[in-house]
Amino acid sequence: MKNITGRHQLILQKLQEIGRVNIQELSDDMQVSEVTIRKDLKLLENKNLLYRTKGGGSINNPYTIERPIDEKEFINTEEKKKIAKAALPLIGQNDSIIIGSGTTVFELARTLYPSKHLTVITPALRVALELCNRPNVDVLQLGGLIHPSSFSATGYFAELVLENISCGILFLGSDGIDLDFGLSITNLAEASLLQKMIELAQVVVIMADSTKFGRRGLGKICTLDHIQYIVTDNKVPEDTVTLLEERGIKVIIA
């Protein structure tokens, strides 16, 4: 059994090595109660040495902040383009899809040139404008209150249209993918609409670069059990991919 100084040193050492710690594992390793470990993590968080998470702690802030879409557009640009190309074959023979808001799924719209008729349902103004004159594409633009940071419709009117719709695949971006918390976004106003989309889609595809893993936004959309595919880049940790695949999610690395 270590004293408080020794425990804190060990916790910080593990954080430097692997980036996160687990309360139960620390309790077993140091032969102290989980209550003691929780107190240790709280003290270290108060000193700004870690961030507490569900069941442990992390060296990185797990909570993401909302950024305007014109700022997000220039973050991880190449990864987003690769993710879009990797997601494109999933459309297959579907005649209707939903494309959500966000810069990663917008890249999918940019690459979309179907040889057969396709209806694209979207709340995102940028997606609708990109596709409105595209051959073989009909666009159903969801209406409602336009959120200024995402240029996307939210609210009752958009959700009302979705009540009478069914579609093959939903392509959705995310601000956070957490194994415990699930899928989340920073814009709370959009969360309810995205939940409706997930309900009516037969297949849910999450398009997100590796920086979104292990993070949480303000608004929870769903648990990971609702997701069939995640398309991401090659920087996602291998152990994360393994855990996702064990839960029945197909992970596509762009």
C-alpha positions as CSV (number, residue, x, y, z in Angstrom):
1,M,0.0,0.0,0.0
2,K,1.5,3.3,-1.1
3,N,1.2,6.7,0.7
4,I,-0.6,9.6,-1.0
5,T,2.6,10.9,-2.6
6,G,3.5,7.5,-4.0
7,R,-0.1,7.0,-5.3
8,H,-0.1,10.3,-7.1
9,Q,3.3,9.7,-8.6
10,L,2.1,6.3,-10.0
11,I,-1.1,7.8,-11.3
12,L,0.8,10.6,-13.1
13,Q,3.3,8.1,-14.5
14,K,0.6,5.9,-16.0
15,L,-1.0,9.0,-17.5
16,Q,2.2,9.9,-19.2
17,E,2.6,6.4,-20.5
18,I,-0.9,5.6,-21.8
19,G,-2.8,8.8,-21.5
20,R,-5.6,7.5,-19.2
21,V,-6.1,5.5,-16.0
22,N,-8.9,3.3,-14.6
23,I,-10.1,3.5,-11.0
24,Q,-10.5,-0.2,-10.5
25,E,-7.1,-1.1,-12.0
26,L,-5.4,1.6,-9.8
27,S,-7.2,0.2,-6.8
28,D,-6.0,-3.3,-7.5
29,D,-2.5,-2.2,-8.3
30,M,-2.0,-0.2,-5.1
31,Q,-4.3,-2.3,-2.9
32,V,-6.4,0.7,-1.7
33,S,-10.1,1.3,-2.0
34,E,-11.7,2.8,-5.0
35,V,-13.0,5.6,-2.8
36,T,-9.3,6.5,-2.0
37,I,-8.5,6.5,-5.8
38,R,-11.4,8.8,-6.5
39,K,-10.2,11.2,-3.9
40,D,-6.7,11.0,-5.4
41,L,-8.0,11.8,-8.9
42,K,-10.1,14.7,-7.5
43,L,-7.0,16.2,-5.8
44,L,-4.9,15.8,-9.0
45,E,-7.7,17.4,-11.1
46,N,-7.9,20.3,-8.7
47,K,-4.2,20.8,-9.4
48,N,-4.9,20.8,-13.2
49,L,-2.8,17.6,-13.6
50,L,-5.6,15.4,-15.1
51,Y,-9.2,15.4,-16.2
52,R,-11.6,13.0,-14.4
53,T,-13.7,10.8,-16.6
54,K,-16.3,8.1,-15.9
55,G,-14.4,5.3,-14.2
56,G,-11.0,7.0,-14.3
57,G,-8.9,9.9,-15.5
58,S,-7.3,11.2,-18.6
59,I,-4.4,13.5,-19.5
60,N,-6.5,15.1,-22.3
61,N,-9.7,17.1,-21.8
62,P,-12.5,14.7,-22.8
63,Y,-15.0,17.5,-23.3
64,T,-15.0,19.3,-26.6
65,I,-16.1,22.8,-27.3
66,E,-18.3,24.2,-30.0
67,R,-16.6,25.7,-33.0
68,P,-18.1,27.5,-36.0
69,I,-18.3,25.4,-39.1
70,D,-16.1,27.8,-41.1
71,E,-13.4,27.2,-38.5
72,K,-13.8,23.4,-38.4
73,E,-13.4,23.3,-42.2
74,F,-9.7,23.9,-41.9
75,I,-9.1,21.2,-39.2
76,N,-7.8,17.8,-40.3
77,T,-8.8,18.6,-43.9
78,E,-7.0,15.7,-45.6
79,E,-8.3,13.1,-43.1
80,K,-11.8,14.3,-43.7
81,K,-11.4,13.9,-47.5
82,K,-10.0,10.4,-47.1
83,I,-12.9,9.5,-44.7
84,A,-15.4,10.7,-47.2
85,K,-13.9,8.5,-50.0
86,A,-13.9,5.5,-47.7
87,A,-17.6,6.0,-46.7
88,L,-18.8,6.5,-50.3
89,P,-19.1,2.8,-51.2
90,L,-21.4,2.2,-48.3
91,I,-24.2,3.9,-50.2
92,G,-24.4,0.9,-52.4
93,Q,-27.8,0.5,-54.1
94,N,-29.7,2.7,-51.6
95,D,-32.1,5.2,-53.2
96,S,-32.3,7.5,-50.2
97,I,-29.8,8.6,-47.6
98,I,-29.5,11.3,-44.9
99,I,-26.4,13.5,-44.7
100,G,-26.2,15.3,-41.4
101,S,-24.3,18.6,-40.7
102,G,-20.6,19.0,-40.1
103,T,-17.5,19.3,-42.2
104,T,-16.7,15.6,-42.5
105,V,-20.0,14.6,-43.9
106,F,-19.9,17.7,-46.1
107,E,-16.9,16.1,-47.8
108,L,-19.1,13.1,-48.6
109,A,-21.5,15.4,-50.4
110,R,-18.6,16.8,-52.4
111,T,-17.6,13.4,-53.6
112,L,-21.1,12.2,-54.4
113,Y,-21.8,11.6,-58.1
114,P,-24.3,8.7,-58.2
115,S,-24.9,6.9,-61.5
116,K,-28.5,6.2,-60.4
117,H,-31.2,8.3,-58.9
118,L,-30.6,9.2,-55.2
119,T,-32.6,11.2,-52.8
120,V,-30.5,13.0,-50.2
121,I,-32.3,14.3,-47.0
122,T,-30.3,16.9,-45.1
123,P,-30.7,19.6,-42.5
124,A,-27.4,21.2,-43.6
125,L,-27.7,24.2,-46.0
126,R,-24.1,23.6,-47.3
127,V,-24.9,20.0,-48.2
128,A,-28.1,21.1,-50.0
129,L,-26.4,23.8,-51.9
130,E,-23.6,21.5,-52.9
131,L,-26.0,18.8,-54.3
132,C,-29.0,20.8,-55.6
133,N,-27.8,20.8,-59.2
134,R,-26.0,17.5,-59.1
135,P,-27.1,15.0,-61.8
136,N,-29.2,12.1,-60.4
137,V,-29.6,13.7,-57.0
138,D,-32.8,15.0,-55.5
139,V,-32.4,17.0,-52.3
140,L,-35.0,17.2,-49.5
141,Q,-33.9,20.1,-47.4
142,L,-35.2,20.0,-43.8
143,G,-36.5,23.3,-42.6
144,G,-36.5,25.0,-39.2
145,L,-34.4,27.3,-37.2
146,I,-30.9,27.7,-38.7
147,H,-28.1,27.4,-36.1
148,P,-25.5,30.0,-36.9
149,S,-22.4,27.9,-36.0
150,S,-23.4,24.9,-38.2
151,F,-25.6,26.4,-40.9
152,S,-28.0,23.6,-40.2
153,A,-31.8,23.4,-39.5
154,T,-33.0,22.3,-36.1
155,G,-36.3,22.2,-34.2
156,Y,-39.9,21.1,-34.5
157,F,-40.5,21.6,-38.2
158,A,-37.4,19.6,-39.3
159,E,-38.4,16.8,-36.9
160,L,-42.0,16.9,-38.2
161,V,-40.9,16.1,-41.8
162,L,-38.8,13.2,-40.5
163,E,-41.9,11.5,-39.0
164,N,-43.1,10.5,-42.4
165,I,-39.7,9.4,-43.8
166,S,-37.7,6.2,-44.0
167,C,-34.3,5.9,-45.5
168,G,-31.4,3.4,-46.0
169,I,-28.4,5.1,-44.5
170,L,-27.6,8.0,-42.3
171,F,-24.2,9.6,-42.5
172,L,-23.5,11.5,-39.4
173,G,-20.6,13.5,-38.0
174,S,-19.8,13.7,-34.3
175,D,-17.9,15.9,-31.8
176,G,-17.3,13.1,-29.4
177,I,-17.1,9.3,-29.5
178,D,-16.8,7.8,-26.0
179,L,-17.0,4.1,-25.3
180,D,-19.1,4.7,-22.2
181,F,-20.9,7.9,-22.9
182,G,-21.6,7.2,-26.6
183,L,-22.0,9.6,-29.4
184,S,-22.3,13.4,-28.7
185,I,-22.2,16.8,-30.2
186,T,-21.4,20.3,-28.8
187,N,-24.6,21.9,-30.2
188,L,-27.4,20.8,-27.9
189,A,-30.1,22.2,-30.2
190,E,-29.2,19.6,-32.9
191,A,-29.2,16.6,-30.6
192,S,-32.9,16.0,-30.7
193,L,-33.0,16.1,-34.5
194,L,-30.1,13.7,-34.8
195,Q,-31.9,11.3,-32.5
196,K,-34.9,11.3,-34.9
197,M,-32.6,10.6,-37.8
198,I,-31.1,7.6,-36.1
199,E,-34.5,6.2,-35.3
200,L,-35.6,6.2,-39.0
201,A,-32.4,5.1,-40.7
202,Q,-31.8,1.4,-41.3
203,V,-28.0,1.8,-41.1
204,V,-26.1,4.5,-39.1
205,V,-22.6,5.5,-40.3
206,I,-20.5,7.8,-38.2
207,M,-17.8,9.8,-40.0
208,A,-15.3,11.2,-37.6
209,D,-11.5,11.7,-37.5
210,S,-9.4,10.2,-34.7
211,T,-9.4,13.3,-32.6
212,K,-13.0,12.8,-31.8
213,F,-12.4,9.5,-29.9
214,G,-12.4,9.6,-26.1
215,R,-14.1,13.0,-26.1
216,R,-17.6,14.2,-25.1
217,G,-19.9,17.0,-26.3
218,L,-22.7,18.6,-24.3
219,G,-25.5,16.8,-26.1
220,K,-25.6,13.0,-26.1
221,I,-27.1,11.6,-29.3
222,C,-27.1,7.9,-28.7
223,T,-25.2,4.9,-27.3
224,L,-22.8,3.0,-29.5
225,D,-25.3,0.2,-29.8
226,H,-27.2,2.3,-32.4
227,I,-24.2,2.5,-34.7
228,Q,-23.3,0.0,-37.5
229,Y,-20.3,1.7,-39.0
230,I,-17.6,4.2,-38.0
231,V,-15.3,5.6,-40.7
232,T,-12.2,7.2,-39.4
233,D,-8.5,7.8,-40.1
234,N,-5.5,5.6,-39.4
235,K,-4.5,7.5,-36.2
236,V,-7.3,5.9,-34.1
237,P,-5.7,3.7,-31.4
238,E,-5.8,-0.1,-32.2
239,D,-7.3,-1.0,-28.8
240,T,-10.2,1.4,-29.4
241,V,-10.9,-0.2,-32.8
242,T,-10.8,-3.7,-31.1
243,L,-13.3,-2.6,-28.4
244,L,-15.6,-1.1,-31.0
245,E,-15.5,-4.2,-33.1
246,E,-16.2,-6.4,-30.1
247,R,-19.4,-4.4,-29.7
248,G,-20.5,-5.2,-33.2
249,I,-19.4,-2.0,-34.9
250,K,-17.6,-2.2,-38.2
251,V,-14.7,0.2,-38.2
252,I,-13.4,1.4,-41.6
253,I,-10.0,3.0,-41.6
254,A,-9.5,5.5,-44.4
